[in-house]
């Protein structure tokens, strides 16, 4: 079974299958669970194959995931770089752009993943 071109392991909980996808965080996951009336610890193998398929296809149709979210992020970055804005430069460097302190506050100074940068720089 695939969701957003990623293989779903049926022995996982629904939470561990969905939250690694880009575009589905904890809040959206909770929304999906209430929409499909499932508990947080529901297992994919507890659902029959037809339900898993309809569940995955519904998520693909209703929510932006992985590639779609990445395209949106790249489009936003391109817009900021085209304008020559400070925010675009900071986004490209992976640094905060809303005035957070970076010298002593390490949690806001964390750079984005290197893999993410490689994807963005290839597409620019």
C-alpha positions in Angstrom: 0.0 0.0 0.0 1.4 3.4 -0.9 0.5 6.9 0.3 2.2 9.9 -1.4 4.5 7.5 -3.2 5.8 6.1 0.1 5.2 2.5 1.2 2.9 2.0 4.2 4.0 -0.8 6.5 0.8 -2.4 7.6 2.2 -3.4 11.0 2.6 0.2 12.0 0.2 2.4 13.9 -1.5 5.0 11.7 0.4 7.8 13.6 3.8 6.3 12.7 2.7 5.9 9.1 1.4 9.4 8.5 3.4 11.8 10.6 6.7 11.3 8.7 5.0 12.6 5.6 5.8 16.3 4.8 2.6 18.3 5.2 1.0 16.0 7.8 2.0 17.1 11.3 0.5 16.3 14.6 -2.4 18.7 14.3 -3.4 17.5 10.8 -3.0 13.9 12.0 -5.5 14.5 14.8 -7.9 16.1 12.3 -7.6 13.1 10.0 -8.2 10.7 12.9 -11.4 12.5 14.0 -12.6 12.7 10.4 -12.2 8.9 9.9 -13.3 8.2 13.6 -10.1 6.3 14.5 -8.1 6.3 17.7 -4.5 7.5 17.8 -3.2 4.0 18.4 -5.1 2.3 15.7 -3.1 -0.1 13.6 -3.2 -0.3 9.9 -3.4 -4.1 9.9 -6.6 -3.9 12.0 -8.3 -2.3 9.0 -9.3 -4.4 6.1 -7.5 -3.7 2.8 -10.4 -1.9 1.2 -10.6 0.5 4.2 -6.8 1.1 4.1 -7.0 1.8 0.4 -9.9 4.3 0.8 -8.1 5.9 3.7 -4.9 6.4 1.7 -6.7 7.7 -1.4 -8.8 10.1 0.7 -5.7 11.6 2.2 -4.0 11.9 -1.2 -7.1 13.7 -2.6 -7.8 15.9 0.5 -4.4 17.0 1.7 -1.2 18.3 0.2 1.6 15.9 1.0 5.3 15.5 0.2 5.9 16.6 -3.4 3.1 19.1 -3.4 4.2 20.7 -0.2 7.8 20.8 -1.4 6.7 22.5 -4.6 4.9 25.1 -2.6 7.9 25.7 -0.4 10.2 26.1 -3.4 7.8 28.5 -5.1 7.7 30.6 -1.9 11.5 30.6 -1.7 11.8 31.6 -5.4 9.4 34.5 -4.8 11.5 35.8 -1.9 14.8 35.4 -3.8 13.4 37.1 -6.9 12.3 40.1 -4.8 15.8 40.2 -3.3 14.4 40.2 0.2 16.3 39.6 3.4 13.8 36.8 4.3 14.7 34.9 1.1 18.4 35.0 1.8 17.8 33.8 5.4 15.5 31.0 4.1 18.1 29.9 1.7 20.7 29.8 4.5 18.3 27.9 6.7 18.3 30.6 9.4 15.4 32.2 11.1 14.0 35.2 9.4 11.7 36.7 12.0 14.3 38.3 14.3 15.1 35.4 16.6 18.5 35.5 18.3 20.9 33.0 16.8 24.0 33.4 18.9 22.8 32.1 22.2 19.5 30.5 21.4 20.4 27.2 19.7 16.9 26.0 19.2 16.0 28.8 16.8 19.4 28.8 15.2 19.1 25.2 14.0 19.7 24.9 10.3 17.4 23.0 8.1 18.4 19.5 7.0 21.1 19.3 4.4 18.9 17.0 2.3 16.3 19.7 2.0 18.9 22.2 0.8 20.1 19.9 -1.9 16.6 19.5 -3.2 15.9 23.2 -3.2 19.3 24.2 -4.8 18.8 21.7 -7.6 15.4 23.1 -8.4 16.5 26.8 -8.4 
